[in-house]
Amino acid sequence: MRWDDVNARARGLATHLLSRNALAALAAASDWPAFLGRVSLLDYPLDSGAGAFVDPTAFDRAVTLVAANRFNLLGRWLADRRAVLAVVMEDEERRTLRTLLRGVAQGASPGTRLRAVMPTPALPHRVLDRLARTTTVADLARELVRCGHPAGRVLEQLAARSPPPSLRDFDWALARLFSERAVRAARAGGSVVRRFAAELVDQENLWTLLLAAPPTAGETMEHEYLPGGVVLTRDAFTRLRAERDAERLTAELRRHFAGTAIGAALTQEPVEWPSLEARIAAARVVWLRGLARPDPLGPAVVLAVLERIRAEARALRAIAWGIALGAPTPTLASVMPEAT
């Protein structure tokens, strides 16, 4: 499978992505008007619609549209090599559905639920708008079934159980669906794409170990493990899940992930989300660039650009909301990608 044509186009697209210095300048803006003024000076293709961005909600949505348009452009260039994009889209849809699920549970407004949500071919804007207006998980599941998304049946079957499942149960169901579909989609893309998908699964298992509540006495956590990664076995995951000392857990995770993009991110402090997520994304770009050097005609080039597009969108949204809410500049710097 040849990648030289799409790699050349992806490299061209990457020249329009914002550098870390440009993002740092945005993060140093004193207030919302100053932030928008600095954005207007950059070569960033925002569509303001009928007028200026009066609040971060509108800006958030515009940034998401920029990233989605870039993904769509890459999708057209990829043609029959779309396995690369399919893996990334599975990850984005998992994030989207998790956000919508939490919005239902919290009774959040439709606008809040759509914050940082990326439209995809399977979940376009018109579908996301309908999903964001559902009032129960059962309603959300029905809308997903209606639009033909596989998560609909998964959530529908789980919602029908008695006693009612917890939000955490729905989370695991979405994560399992993501891991199965991402690994399956990666099979058509070759070894680099398969390894990329496996690392995304490893990252999901990492978040469970770092963020999930400690298990109670006698509670088994084996069902939380997602197969498909390459670093953590089921036995290792189960053992680490039972570790209650945060320092020991971090040390063990650093040992297990040594030599990987996740491992490189874990060597720095703090080991907490979202700064860790930004470091993992940056380390993954470095890893993909390393793969691309000996094989410049392989898929690593496109994957690196896809990851940079996602990292840029996450950073811009985080900076915008941080400035609007008065977050200090060092806090904003922690969520910016460290490699561009």
N, C-alpha and C positions, 0 to 999 in steps of 0.2 A: 504493500500500500504506500503510495507516494504522498508526501506532505509538502513538497517544496513550494508549490503555488500558494497554498493557504498560509504557509509559514511566512512567505514574503509579505503577504497582505496583512497578516497579524502583526508583524514587526512594524509595518507602517501605521497601523491603528495604535500600537503602543506608544508611538511618538506623541500622541495627543493626550496621554494620561498624565495626571498631575504628579510632579516630583514631591518628595518628602519636604523639600524646602518650601515649595508652594503651599503645601498643606500646613506647614508650621506657621507660615505667614498668616494664613486664614485663622489658625487657632489663636494667634496673638491679637486678633481684632478686639477692640475695646467694648463693642456692643453690636447689636444686630444691624443697624444701618452701616456701620463700618465694615462688618463682615460682608454684607451684600456688595458694598463698594469694591472690596478687594476681589470678590468673585467675578464681578463684571470686568475686571482688568485681565482675567485669565482666559485662555483659549479653551473654555469649557462650554459645551453646547447645550446650555439650559434653555428650555422653552418656558417663558413666563406666562404664556397664555394671554389673558386679557390685561395683565398689568404686572406690577412688581410683586415680589414675594413678601406679603405682609406678616407672615408667621412661618415658623419652621415646619409646620405640617405641609404647607404647599411646596416649600423647598424640598422636603423629604421626598414627596411624590415625584417632583421633577427630576431629582437625582436618580431615583429608581427607574424612571423612564429612560434616562440617558444610558444606564447600564443595560436595561432590557433591549434598547435599540442596538447597542453594540453587540450583545449576544445574538440578536436576530441577524445582524450583518455577518457575523462569524458563521452562523448556522448556514446561511446561503453559500458562503465560500466553502464550507466543509463538504456540502453535498452528501455523498454516500459515506463520508467519514464522520458522521454525526455522533458516533459512539462517545467521542470526547465530550461533546456538548451535552449528550444525554446524561452522563454521570454528574456533571455540574448541575444540570436542571433538576435531577432527583434530589440533590442536596438543597437546592433553593426551595423546592416545593416542600420538603420536610420542614425547613425553617418557617415557611409561610403557614403551613397547616398547624404547626405548633403555636405560632403567634395567634392565629385565629381561634384555636382551641382555648388558649388562655383568655382571650378576649371574651369568649362566651362565658367561661367560668367566672370571670370578674365583672361581667355586665358592662364591659367597656363600650364606648361609643364606636360606631363604624369607622370614623376617622382615626381613632386611636388604634384600632385593630389593624388598619392598613398601613400603619407606620412601618417603614423598612421592609415592606412586603414586595417581592419582585414578581411581576407578571411573567408567565411562561406560556409556551404554546398550549399546554394542557390547562393552565389556569390564567386565561387572559383577564384584562381589567374588568370587563363586564361581568365575568364569573366571580371575580374577587369582590366586586361591589355587592353582589347577591349574598355571597358567603359571609361578608362582614355584617350583614343585617340579620343573621339568624340569632335566635334567642336561646336555643338549647343545643346540646351536642347532637341530639337526634335530628334536629332541623339541619344542622351543619352536615351531618352524614347524608341526609336525604338530598340536599343540594349537590353534594359531591357525586352521589349516585346518578343524579339527573344529568350532570355534565359528563358522566362516563369516567370519572377519576377513580382509580382502584382503591384509594383511601376511603371512599364512601362505604363500601361493603365492610371493610375492616372495622371502621368506627361504628357502623350500624349494628353489626353482630355483637360487638363489645357492649354497646349501650343497652342492648336488650337483656343483658345478664342480670341475675339477681343473686346477691345484693348488688346495688349499683356500683360500678367500678369507680375508682378514684381518678383524678386528673393524671396522676402518675401512671396509672394503667393505660390510659389513652396515649400518653407520651411514649411508653414502651412499644405500644402497638404501631405507632407511626414510625418509630425508629427501626423496628424490625422490618417493616415494609420498605423503608428507605434502603436498608442494607441489602435486602434481597434484590431489589430492582437495580440498585447501583452496581452491584457485583455482576448481575446478569448483563446489564448494558455494556459493561466494560469488556466483556469477553470478545466482542467484535473489534476492539481497538488495539489489541496487541499488549505486550508485556508492560510497557510504561503506563498505559491507561489502566490496566488491571492493578498495578501497584498503587497508582493514584487513588483508585476507588477503595482499595484496601486501607490506605492511610486515612481516608475519610471515616471508614468504619472504626478504625483504631481510635480516631479522635472522639467519636461518639462514646466509645467505652471509657476513654479518659475522662470525659465530662461526667459520666455517671460516677466514676470513682471519686472525683473531686467535689462534685456538687450535690449528689444525692444524700438524703438523710441517712445516718448510721442505722444499720439493721437492728431490730430488737432481738432479744434473746430467743434463740430457736428459729428465727426467721431465715428462710433460704432466699438467696438473691440470684440464684443461677439463671432465672428467667430474664434477668436484666442484661445478660451477656449477649452481644451481637456477634454472630459468626461472620467471617469474611475478612477480618483483619489479618495482619501478618505478624504482629508483635505479641499481643496478649492472647495466651491460650485461655480456655475456659477455666482450667484449674488455677492459673495465675490470677485471673480476674476474681474468682471466688475468694481466693486467699487475700488479695488486696482489698476486696470489698469489706472484709471483716476487720481490717486495720483501723483502729480508732485514733492512733497517734498521727497527727498531720505531718510532723517532720519525718517520721519513719515512712509514711506513705509516699511523700515527695521523693525521698531518697530511693525507694524501691522503683518508683516510676521513672526516675532519671536513669537507673540501671537498666531497666527493661527497654527503654526507648533510646538508649545510647546509639549514636550513629544515624539517627533518623531526623527528619525535619522537626518532629514533635520533641525529640530529645534535645535538639539545639535550643528550642524555645524554653524548655523546662530548666535549662542551666541558668537562666536569668530570673531575677526576682521582679515583681511578686508573682507567685504561682497562683494566680487567680484570674477569673474571667472578669472583664473583657480584654484586659491588657495581654493575657496569655493567648487569647484567640488571635489578636493582631500579630503577636510574635510568631505564632505557628504559621499564619498565612505568609508572613515575610520569609520565614525559614523554608517554607514549601517552594516559594518562588526561587530562592537560592538553589535548592535541591534540583528543581526542574531545569534551571539554567545550566547547572553542572551536567545534567544528562544531555542537554542540547549541544554542549561543546563538542563531544566526540561524535555526535549524531545530529548534525544541524538540519537534516531532512526528516527527522522523526517527529512524533506528536508532542514532545516536551515543550517545544516553542509555543504552540497554540495553548497548551495547558497553562503555561506560565502567564501568558497574556490574559487568559480567562480569570486566573487567580488575581492578577493585578487589577482587573476591572472590578472584581468583587471587593477587593481590599480598598480601592479608591472610594467606592460607593459607601461602604461601611464607615470609613473615616470621615467623609464629607457629612454624612448624616449625623454622626456622633458629635462632630465639631459644631454643626449648626444647632443641635439641641443643647449642647453644653453652653454655647455662648448665649442662647436665648434664656437659659436657666441660671446663668451666672457662674458656671463652673470655672475653677482656676485653670490657667494655661497648662501647668504640669499634668493635671488630670486629663486634659484633652490630648496632650502629647502621648500619653500612654496607650491610646487607642489608634494611633496612626501607624501605618505600615512602615517597617524599618528598612525595607528594601524596595527599590523601584527600578 
